[in-house]
Amino acid sequence: MSGTAGFSGLGRVLMAAGGLIFLAGLVLYACSRLGIAVPFGRLYGDISYSGKNFKVFVPITSMVIVSLLLTFIFNVLSRFLK
């Protein structure tokens, strides 16, 4: 029985992360519907190349920002859920 007790905390973290991702998606969707420009994906450092038959997009800067935000969020959540 003690083996399943550890999953309770993991379940809370996953639900909180899912809720945050849902809220972020809702905000981005609302911004696009209201015509508010969100430069995410078109930042300096995001690489885009278009050839004749293909297009390559590498969002380096955007992913660094997402990584920093998620690191901050998970650190704050882990401190509150302990």
Secondary structure, DSSP 8 states (H G I E B T S, - for coil): -TTTTHHHHHHHHHHHHHHHHHHHHHHHHHHHHHT----TTSSTTEEEEE-SS-EEEEEHHHHHHHHHHHHHHHHHHHHH--
